[in-house]
Amino acid sequence: MRTLLVVGIGAGDPDQLTLQAVRALERADVFFVLDKGPAAADLVALRREILDRHLGAGAYRVVEAPDPRRDRAPADDGTPGAADYPAAVDDWHARRAELYERMIASELADEGCGAFLVWGDPSLYDSTLRILERVAARGRVAFEHEVIPGITSVQALAARHRLVLNRIGAPVTITTGRRLAEHGFPPDVDDVVVMLDGTTAFRALADSGSDPERGPDLDIYWGAYLGTDDELLIHGRLADVAGTIARTRADARRRKGWIMDIYLLRRTRRQ
């Protein structure tokens, strides 16, 4: 029976791998990597850097395949990637499942061990486990799989800004930029971590602090490329730094061709 390891590798720093993750890398005969094209070549390079650091250069085998493109056509309101979003993601996952199935069947021996290296942790806003469930349901290739947890970008953000994410006895919400744009800042929480915000949804909240009728006064703790040499960190009152973050983000994305960022929005308690 084939074995697949789904390994959380942290937010970008090779030193963020747990000892359990390093032991998992040592078990793998092959590492499956999806190539998102030249603009995101750094993502493949960072995975290879992690393997070089923990296994030694040339001591491992990587199988790369081009990642299927997801439909990101805008909705009627111009929101990028909003046109029938659930259907677009479902189609993308289905095509990824077909690709994973071919890679596993052709590149992994019947008793072999393969690994997928997942940014952060496989449990949080990552599709690998869902896609492997689809592959298993198709019944054309048999395998067992194990999950090795990793340090999430949420943890990395908190560490770099020296934050405790929740207030005493209070919850913290983790959501997406899409939901923040659709529903605004949740009324019943003080602390919201926002991931996958490709449209800088926080800008719509930036001016609300000056008008209590429009929304809460918020602080923001933002980070991009956490744990890498390109790391960026900005924090302050949202109304004061939203424009700076938006410009910094746009410049970084233009320069590198991709960006991974995350932020905490925290309701202030100014009198």
C-alpha positions in Angstrom: 0.0 0.0 0.0 1.3 3.5 -0.9 1.7 6.0 1.9 1.3 9.7 1.5 2.5 12.3 4.0 0.9 15.7 4.1 3.5 17.8 5.8 3.0 21.3 7.2 6.2 23.2 6.5 5.5 26.5 8.2 5.2 30.0 6.7 8.5 30.1 4.8 11.3 29.8 7.3 13.1 26.4 6.9 13.7 26.5 10.7 10.0 26.4 11.4 9.7 22.7 10.6 9.0 20.5 13.6 11.1 17.5 14.4 8.1 15.4 13.4 8.1 17.1 10.0 11.8 16.5 9.5 11.4 12.8 10.3 8.5 12.7 7.8 10.7 14.2 5.1 13.3 11.5 5.8 10.7 8.8 5.1 9.6 10.1 1.7 10.8 8.6 -1.5 9.4 11.4 -3.6 8.0 14.9 -3.1 5.1 16.1 -5.2 5.1 19.8 -6.0 2.7 21.9 -8.1 4.3 24.5 -10.3 2.3 27.7 -10.4 4.3 29.2 -13.2 7.3 31.6 -13.5 5.7 34.3 -11.4 5.5 32.0 -8.4 8.8 30.1 -9.0 9.9 31.3 -5.6 7.4 28.9 -4.0 9.0 25.9 -5.6 12.5 27.3 -4.8 11.5 27.7 -1.1 10.4 24.1 -0.9 13.7 23.0 -2.4 15.5 25.2 0.1 13.7 23.4 2.9 14.6 20.0 1.5 18.2 21.0 1.0 18.4 22.3 4.6 17.0 19.2 6.2 17.9 16.4 3.8 20.9 17.7 1.9 21.2 19.0 -1.7 20.6 16.2 -4.2 19.4 13.7 -1.6 15.8 13.8 -2.5 13.5 13.4 -5.6 10.9 16.0 -6.6 8.2 15.5 -9.2 6.7 18.7 -10.4 3.5 19.3 -12.4 1.8 22.5 -13.6 -1.0 23.5 -11.3 -4.4 23.7 -13.1 -5.6 27.2 -13.5 -8.6 28.3 -11.5 -11.3 30.5 -13.1 -10.8 33.9 -11.6 -13.3 35.8 -13.8 -14.8 38.8 -12.1 -18.4 39.0 -10.9 -20.8 41.6 -12.1 -19.6 44.0 -9.4 -16.0 43.6 -10.6 -14.8 41.6 -7.6 -11.9 39.5 -8.8 -12.6 35.7 -8.7 -16.1 36.1 -7.4 -18.1 34.7 -10.4 -19.7 31.5 -9.0 -16.8 31.1 -6.6 -17.8 27.7 -5.1 -18.3 26.2 -8.5 -15.0 27.6 -9.7 -13.1 26.1 -6.7 -14.9 22.8 -7.1 -13.9 22.5 -10.7 -10.3 23.5 -9.8 -10.2 20.8 -7.1 -11.6 18.2 -9.5 -8.8 18.9 -12.0 -6.2 18.8 -9.2 -7.5 15.5 -8.1 -7.0 14.0 -11.6 -3.5 15.4 -11.6 -2.7 14.0 -8.1 -4.0 10.6 -9.2 -1.8 10.5 -12.2 1.3 11.6 -10.3 0.8 9.1 -7.5 0.1 6.2 -9.9 3.0 6.9 -12.2 5.7 8.2 -9.8 5.1 6.3 -6.6 5.8 2.5 -6.2 3.1 0.3 -4.7 4.9 0.3 -1.3 6.4 3.7 -1.7 6.1 6.8 0.5 5.3 10.2 -1.1 4.9 13.6 0.4 3.1 16.9 -0.2 4.7 19.9 1.4 2.0 22.3 2.6 2.6 25.9 3.5 1.6 26.5 7.1 -0.6 23.7 8.4 -2.8 21.4 6.3 -5.8 22.1 8.4 -6.1 25.8 7.7 -7.1 27.2 4.3 -5.3 24.5 2.3 -7.0 22.1 -0.2 -4.5 19.2 -0.1 -6.5 17.0 2.2 -9.8 17.6 0.4 -8.2 16.8 -2.9 -6.7 13.6 -1.6 -10.2 12.6 -0.3 -11.4 13.0 -3.9 -8.6 10.9 -5.2 -9.4 8.1 -2.7 -13.1 8.3 -3.6 -12.3 7.7 -7.3 -11.0 4.3 -6.3 -8.3 4.1 -9.0 -5.3 4.3 -6.8 -5.1 3.0 -3.3 -3.1 4.8 -0.5 -3.0 5.6 3.2 -2.2 9.1 4.3 -0.8 10.8 7.4 -0.9 14.5 8.4 2.0 16.2 10.1 1.0 19.6 11.5 3.0 22.7 10.9 3.3 26.3 12.1 0.6 28.4 10.5 1.0 31.9 9.2 -1.4 32.9 12.0 1.2 31.8 14.5 4.0 33.3 12.6 2.2 36.7 12.4 1.5 36.7 16.1 5.1 35.8 16.9 6.6 38.5 14.6 4.3 41.2 16.1 4.7 39.8 19.7 0.9 39.3 20.0 -1.5 37.3 22.0 -4.3 36.8 19.5 -7.2 36.7 22.0 -8.2 38.9 24.8 -8.6 37.3 28.3 -11.5 34.8 28.1 -12.5 36.1 24.6 -12.5 34.4 21.2 -10.5 35.2 18.1 -12.0 34.7 14.6 -10.1 33.5 11.5 -11.7 34.4 8.2 -11.0 35.4 4.6 -10.8 38.7 2.8 -13.8 37.7 0.7 -16.0 37.3 3.8 -14.6 40.5 5.4 -15.6 42.3 2.2 -19.1 40.8 2.1 -20.0 41.0 5.8 -17.7 43.6 7.4 -16.1 43.4 10.8 -18.0 40.8 12.9 -20.0 42.7 15.6 -19.5 40.1 18.4 -15.7 39.8 18.4 -12.8 42.1 19.1 -10.0 40.2 17.2 -10.2 39.0 13.6 -7.4 37.3 11.7 -7.8 37.7 7.9 -6.2 35.4 5.3 -6.5 35.2 1.5 -7.3 38.8 1.0 -6.4 39.5 -2.6 -8.4 42.7 -2.7 -7.2 44.5 0.5 -10.7 44.4 2.0 -9.4 46.2 5.1 -9.5 49.4 3.1 -13.2 49.6 3.3 -13.0 49.7 7.1 -10.2 52.2 7.3 -12.3 55.3 7.7 -15.0 53.8 9.9 -13.2 54.6 13.1 -13.9 58.3 12.8 -17.7 57.6 12.7 -19.0 55.1 15.3 -22.2 54.7 13.3 -20.2 53.2 10.4 -18.0 50.7 12.3 -15.4 50.1 15.0 -12.1 51.8 15.5 -9.5 49.2 14.6 -5.8 48.5 14.8 -4.1 46.3 12.1 -1.1 44.0 12.4 0.0 43.0 8.9 2.7 40.7 7.6 3.8 39.4 4.2 6.4 36.7 3.2 6.6 35.8 6.9 9.8 33.9 7.8 11.6 34.7 4.6 14.3 37.2 3.6 11.5 39.4 2.0 9.4 39.6 5.2 7.3 42.8 5.5 5.7 44.0 8.8 3.4 47.0 9.4 1.2 47.8 12.3 -0.8 50.8 13.6 -4.2 52.3 13.6 -6.0 51.0 10.5 -7.2 54.5 9.4 -3.6 55.7 9.6 -1.7 52.8 7.9 -4.2 51.2 5.5 -2.9 53.2 2.5 0.7 52.4 3.4 -0.1 48.7 3.6 -2.0 48.7 0.3 0.9 50.5 -1.5 3.5 48.2 0.1 1.6 45.1 -0.8 1.1 46.3 -4.4 4.8 47.1 -4.8 5.9 43.8 -3.4 3.5 41.8 -5.6 4.7 43.7 -8.6 8.3 43.1 -7.8 8.0 39.4 -6.9 5.0 38.3 -9.0 3.2 36.8 -6.0 2.4 37.6 -2.4 1.4 35.8 0.7 0.1 38.1 3.4 -2.1 38.0 6.5 -3.3 40.4 9.2 -5.0 40.8 12.5 -7.7 43.4 12.9 -8.1 44.4 16.6 -10.9 46.5 18.0 -9.4 49.3 20.0 -10.6 50.4 23.4 -9.8 54.1 23.2 -11.9 56.4 25.3 
